[in-house]
Amino acid sequence: MSLARGKTATSATKGLLDKDVELPKGPQDSVSALRWSPVADHLAVASWDGRVYIYDATNSTSTDTIKGVAAFTAGAPCLDCDFSKDGTMAAGAAADKKIHVMHLQSGQTLTLEGHTAPVRAVRFVDVPSANAPIIASGSWDKTVRYWDLRQPQPVATLQLPERVYAMDAAGPHLVAVAADHHLHFANLHTNPVQVWKSLKSPLSAQTRCVSLCAGGTRWAVGSIEGRVAAQVVEEKDKSLASLTFKCHREPSPTTKNQTDVYAVNAICYSPSHKDVVATAGSDSNCVIWDVHTRTRLRTLPKASGPITALSFNRDGFTLAFAAGYDWSKGYMHHKPGTEKIVLHRFAEALK
């Protein structure tokens, strides 16, 4: 089904500021992931140029007031990034089969090695039994590995039937979307190394991205065919009916009665409301949805190119998105230097 386009939440209408703020120039290639610190307005940026950049956006009134405060090099394309729960560390997942971690205050870095294929996703996760910060990494080697930073080798491994295409974690849950077209869930509080639930994706095409809401009670996925699905994790939770809808589609400018379909490259729940989801696509659009009322809340101004990543900050007042080339048309269409990271600020959290 398509979500209603005419209904717009009042808070979204009056909460939108007129001007976006672009971050200072940093990545020299497409941005693969954006992640905000859970304790500060610091933004981590993973790029295909092989680096993870850290920005301080505490004062984000203009480009000049946003500072690049750190960067660390993986030596291979970085496919994902994340902050530790206390905001003191940042991690990057890289195509060199490694996880690269930086202690932001000291600038010291360490490398975690153990995967046998590129690492697609990384998250700092809450595993109460560990009594230490734990990193979960999802790889094309068909595993999710758990790392205690006090040890050089993974402390546990979750075996999956196929390669990890996307992964997220929140509250007690970790979800990995694999090449077998299934979502595989692990309970981090009871048994992180066992899949306790596997669901076939309700979307018919390849899944590109996944997000869990704050607390980990809901999930949402986006596919290459311009569709999104959102559901609850626990069947006993009746707060959201199963939902799938078309998005990131536009009338063809050259062919009458034809619709061009664009991939959903990124999806993210707002931390301030479990009903609000943002999606970004190869059509250069970022759209905010209410999955409970099944309405489109807002379409942001069209970006300068395909949007490759997005992320809400910790209070839901700022949405960061990255525009650049998404490699959908091959290397011959890549134009270096077109990458932009933009902060879209709301006067109040969407709800």
C-alpha positions as CSV (number, residue, x, y, z in Angstrom):
1,M,0.0,0.0,0.0
2,S,1.0,3.6,-0.3
3,L,1.0,5.9,2.7
4,A,-1.2,9.0,2.6
5,R,0.5,12.0,1.2
6,G,-2.0,14.7,2.2
7,K,-2.0,14.3,5.9
8,T,0.8,16.1,7.7
9,A,1.4,16.3,11.4
10,T,1.2,19.7,12.9
11,S,4.5,19.4,14.8
12,A,6.3,18.5,11.6
13,T,4.9,21.5,9.8
14,K,5.8,24.2,12.3
15,G,8.9,22.4,13.5
16,L,10.8,22.6,10.2
17,L,13.5,25.2,10.0
18,D,14.1,27.0,6.7
19,K,17.8,26.4,6.4
20,D,20.0,23.2,6.5
21,V,23.6,23.3,7.6
22,E,26.3,21.6,5.6
23,L,29.2,20.0,7.3
24,P,32.8,21.1,6.5
25,K,34.4,19.1,3.7
26,G,35.7,15.8,4.9
27,P,35.1,12.5,3.1
28,Q,36.7,12.2,-0.3
29,D,34.3,9.4,-1.5
30,S,30.8,8.3,-0.9
31,V,29.5,8.1,2.7
32,S,28.4,4.7,3.7
33,A,27.1,5.4,7.2
34,L,26.3,8.1,9.7
35,R,25.9,7.6,13.5
36,W,25.4,10.1,16.3
37,S,26.9,9.8,19.8
38,P,24.3,8.7,22.4
39,V,25.6,11.3,24.8
40,A,26.6,14.4,22.7
41,D,26.1,16.1,19.4
42,H,29.1,14.3,17.8
43,L,28.6,12.7,14.5
44,A,30.6,9.7,13.1
45,V,30.9,9.4,9.3
46,A,32.1,6.2,7.6
47,S,33.3,6.7,4.0
48,W,34.5,4.6,1.0
49,D,37.7,6.7,1.2
50,G,38.8,4.3,4.0
51,R,38.3,6.7,6.9
52,V,35.9,7.4,9.8
53,Y,35.5,11.1,10.5
54,I,34.2,12.6,13.8
55,Y,32.5,16.0,13.9
56,D,31.4,18.1,16.8
57,A,28.1,19.6,15.9
58,T,27.2,21.0,19.3
59,N,27.0,24.5,17.8
60,S,25.6,23.8,14.3
61,T,24.3,27.2,13.3
62,S,26.6,27.3,10.3
63,T,29.3,25.3,8.5
64,D,32.0,27.3,10.2
65,T,30.7,26.4,13.7
66,I,30.9,22.6,13.1
67,K,34.3,21.2,13.8
68,G,36.0,18.1,12.6
69,V,37.6,16.8,15.8
70,A,39.0,13.4,14.8
71,A,39.5,10.9,12.0
72,F,41.1,7.5,11.8
73,T,42.1,5.4,8.8
74,A,41.2,1.8,8.0
75,G,43.1,1.5,4.8
76,A,40.1,0.1,3.0
77,P,36.5,1.3,2.4
78,C,34.6,1.8,5.7
79,L,31.1,0.4,5.5
80,D,29.7,1.3,8.9
81,C,30.5,3.1,12.1
82,D,29.2,3.5,15.7
83,F,29.9,5.2,19.0
84,S,30.2,3.5,22.4
85,K,27.4,4.0,24.9
86,D,29.4,6.6,26.8
87,G,30.6,8.3,23.6
88,T,34.3,7.9,24.4
89,M,35.0,5.5,21.5
90,A,34.1,5.2,17.8
91,A,34.4,2.0,15.7
92,G,34.5,1.5,12.0
93,A,33.7,-1.7,10.0
94,A,35.9,-2.0,7.0
95,A,36.4,-4.0,3.8
96,D,39.8,-5.2,5.0
97,K,38.0,-7.7,7.3
98,K,38.7,-5.7,10.4
99,I,37.1,-3.4,13.0
100,H,39.0,-0.2,13.7
101,V,38.4,1.5,17.1
102,M,39.5,4.9,18.3
103,H,39.6,6.3,21.9
104,L,38.5,9.8,21.1
105,Q,40.2,11.6,24.0
106,S,43.6,10.0,23.6
107,G,43.5,9.4,19.9
108,Q,44.8,5.9,20.4
109,T,43.5,3.2,18.0
110,L,43.2,-0.5,18.0
111,T,42.3,-3.1,15.4
112,L,40.1,-6.2,15.9
113,E,40.9,-9.1,13.5
114,G,39.0,-12.4,13.1
115,H,36.6,-12.1,10.3
116,T,37.4,-13.8,7.0
117,A,35.5,-11.5,4.7
118,P,34.7,-7.7,4.7
119,V,32.9,-6.4,7.8
120,R,29.6,-4.9,6.7
121,A,28.2,-3.6,10.1
122,V,29.3,-2.7,13.6
123,R,27.4,-1.8,16.8
124,F,28.3,-1.3,20.4
125,V,25.8,-3.5,22.2
126,D,24.4,-4.1,25.7
127,V,25.3,-7.6,26.9
128,P,24.8,-7.5,30.7
129,S,26.7,-10.8,31.3
130,A,29.9,-9.3,29.8
131,N,30.5,-6.6,32.4
132,A,32.4,-4.6,29.7
133,P,31.7,-2.7,26.5
134,I,31.0,-5.2,23.7
135,I,31.2,-4.7,20.0
136,A,29.1,-6.7,17.6
137,S,30.3,-7.0,14.0
138,G,28.4,-8.5,11.1
139,S,30.3,-9.7,8.1
140,W,30.1,-11.3,4.7
141,D,31.7,-14.4,6.2
142,K,28.2,-15.2,7.5
143,T,28.9,-14.4,11.2
144,V,28.2,-11.8,13.8
145,R,31.2,-11.7,16.1
146,Y,31.3,-10.2,19.6
147,W,34.4,-8.4,20.9
148,D,35.5,-7.5,24.4
149,L,38.0,-4.7,23.9
150,R,40.2,-6.2,26.6
151,Q,40.9,-9.2,24.4
152,P,42.3,-9.4,20.8
153,Q,40.1,-12.2,19.6
154,P,36.3,-12.4,19.5
155,V,34.7,-13.7,22.7
156,A,31.7,-15.3,20.9
157,T,30.3,-15.9,17.5
158,L,26.7,-16.0,16.1
159,Q,26.6,-18.2,13.0
160,L,24.2,-17.2,10.3
161,P,23.1,-19.0,7.1
162,E,24.3,-16.2,4.8
163,R,26.2,-13.0,4.5
164,V,25.2,-10.0,6.6
165,Y,23.8,-7.2,4.3
166,A,22.7,-4.9,7.2
167,M,22.6,-5.0,11.0
168,D,21.3,-2.9,13.9
169,A,21.0,-3.3,17.7
170,A,18.9,-1.6,20.4
171,G,17.8,-2.6,23.9
172,P,18.0,-6.4,24.2
173,H,17.8,-7.1,20.5
174,L,20.2,-7.5,17.6
175,V,18.9,-8.0,14.1
176,A,21.0,-9.0,11.0
177,V,19.5,-9.0,7.5
178,A,21.2,-11.7,5.5
179,A,21.6,-12.6,1.9
180,D,19.1,-15.4,2.4
181,H,16.3,-12.8,2.4
182,H,15.7,-13.3,6.2
183,L,15.9,-11.1,9.3
184,H,17.7,-13.0,12.1
185,F,17.2,-11.8,15.6
186,A,19.4,-12.5,18.7
187,N,18.5,-11.6,22.3
188,L,21.6,-9.9,23.7
189,H,20.4,-10.3,27.3
190,T,19.8,-14.1,27.2
191,N,21.8,-15.8,24.5
192,P,23.6,-13.5,22.0
193,V,25.1,-16.5,20.1
194,Q,21.8,-18.1,19.2
195,V,19.3,-17.0,16.6
196,W,16.0,-17.0,18.5
197,K,13.8,-15.8,15.7
198,S,14.2,-15.7,11.9
199,L,11.7,-14.0,9.6
200,K,11.5,-14.0,5.8
201,S,11.5,-10.4,4.7
202,P,8.1,-9.1,3.6
203,L,9.8,-7.3,0.8
204,S,10.3,-9.2,-2.4
205,A,13.6,-7.5,-3.5
206,Q,17.0,-7.4,-1.8
207,T,17.1,-5.6,1.5
208,R,19.4,-2.6,1.7
209,C,19.0,-1.3,5.2
210,V,17.5,-2.0,8.7
211,S,16.7,-0.1,11.8
212,L,15.5,-0.9,15.3
213,C,13.6,1.7,17.3
214,A,14.8,2.9,20.7
215,G,14.4,-0.1,23.1
216,G,14.5,-2.5,20.2
217,T,10.8,-3.3,20.1
218,R,10.2,-2.5,16.4
219,W,12.1,-3.0,13.2
220,A,12.0,-1.4,9.7
221,V,13.7,-2.4,6.5
222,G,14.1,-0.9,3.1
223,S,14.8,-2.6,-0.3
224,I,16.3,-1.8,-3.7
225,E,12.8,-1.7,-5.2
226,G,11.7,1.4,-3.3
227,R,9.7,-0.4,-0.6
228,V,9.7,-0.3,3.2
229,A,8.3,-2.7,5.8
230,A,7.9,-2.0,9.5
231,Q,6.8,-4.5,12.2
232,V,7.1,-5.3,15.9
233,V,9.8,-7.7,17.2
234,E,7.6,-9.6,19.7
235,E,4.4,-11.0,18.4
236,K,2.7,-10.3,21.7
237,D,3.3,-6.5,21.1
238,K,0.2,-5.2,19.3
239,S,1.4,-1.6,19.0
240,L,2.0,-1.8,15.3
241,A,0.3,-3.8,12.6
242,S,2.4,-5.3,9.9
243,L,3.1,-2.5,7.4
244,T,4.6,-2.4,3.9
245,F,4.5,0.5,1.5
246,K,6.0,1.9,-1.7
247,C,8.3,4.9,-1.5
248,H,11.1,6.7,-3.4
249,R,9.3,6.4,-6.7
250,E,8.8,9.2,-9.3
251,P,7.0,9.6,-12.6
252,S,9.5,9.0,-15.5
253,P,10.6,12.2,-17.1
254,T,11.0,10.5,-20.5
255,T,8.3,7.8,-20.7
256,K,4.6,8.4,-20.3
257,N,2.7,6.4,-17.7
258,Q,5.9,4.9,-16.3
259,T,7.3,5.2,-12.8
260,D,11.0,5.2,-12.0
261,V,11.8,3.1,-8.9
262,Y,14.7,4.0,-6.6
263,A,16.5,2.0,-3.9
264,V,16.0,2.8,-0.3
265,N,19.6,3.3,0.8
266,A,19.0,4.1,4.5
267,I,16.3,3.9,7.2
268,C,16.3,5.2,10.7
269,Y,13.8,5.4,13.6
270,S,13.6,8.6,15.6
271,P,14.9,8.1,19.2
272,S,12.2,10.4,20.5
273,H,9.2,8.5,19.0
274,K,8.8,4.9,18.0
275,D,6.3,5.8,15.3
276,V,8.6,8.1,13.4
277,V,10.8,6.6,10.7
278,A,13.1,8.4,8.1
279,T,14.0,6.9,4.8
280,A,16.5,8.1,2.2
281,G,16.9,6.9,-1.4
282,S,18.7,7.1,-4.7
283,D,16.0,9.6,-5.8
284,S,17.8,12.2,-3.7
285,N,14.9,12.4,-1.3
286,C,14.6,12.0,2.4
287,V,11.1,11.3,3.7
288,I,9.8,11.2,7.3
289,W,6.9,8.8,8.0
290,D,4.5,8.0,10.9
291,V,4.2,4.2,10.7
292,H,1.3,4.2,13.3
293,T,-1.0,6.5,11.4
294,R,0.5,5.4,8.1
295,T,1.1,9.0,6.9
296,R,4.0,10.9,5.3
297,L,5.0,13.6,7.7
298,R,7.5,15.5,5.6
299,T,9.6,15.3,2.5
300,L,12.8,17.3,2.9
301,P,14.1,19.5,0.1
302,K,15.7,17.4,-2.7
303,A,19.4,16.8,-2.1
304,S,22.2,17.4,-4.6
305,G,22.5,13.6,-5.4
306,P,21.4,10.2,-4.1
307,I,21.2,10.0,-0.4
308,T,23.5,7.2,0.9
309,A,23.1,7.5,4.7
310,L,21.1,9.2,7.4
311,S,20.8,9.3,11.2
312,F,18.7,11.1,13.9
313,N,20.7,12.6,16.7
314,R,20.0,11.5,20.3
315,D,17.0,13.8,21.0
316,G,15.4,13.6,17.5
317,F,15.9,17.3,16.9
318,T,18.5,16.9,14.1
319,L,18.6,14.6,11.1
320,A,21.9,14.1,9.4
321,F,22.0,12.9,5.8
322,A,24.8,12.3,3.2
323,A,24.4,13.0,-0.5
324,G,26.8,11.6,-3.1
325,Y,27.2,8.8,-5.5
326,D,25.6,5.5,-4.6
327,W,27.4,3.5,-7.3
328,S,24.1,2.2,-8.8
329,K,25.3,3.0,-12.3
330,G,28.9,1.7,-12.0
331,Y,32.2,3.4,-11.6
332,M,32.0,5.3,-14.9
333,H,29.4,7.7,-13.5
334,H,31.3,8.5,-10.3
335,K,32.2,12.1,-9.9
336,P,34.7,12.6,-7.0
337,G,34.1,15.7,-4.8
338,T,30.3,15.7,-4.9
339,E,29.9,14.3,-1.4
340,K,27.9,16.5,1.1
341,I,26.8,15.9,4.6
342,V,23.8,18.0,5.8
343,L,22.2,18.6,9.1
344,H,18.5,19.2,9.0
345,R,17.4,20.8,12.3
346,F,13.8,20.8,13.7
347,A,12.5,23.3,16.2
348,E,10.9,20.4,18.1
349,A,11.1,16.6,17.9
350,L,8.8,15.0,15.4
351,K,6.0,13.2,17.2
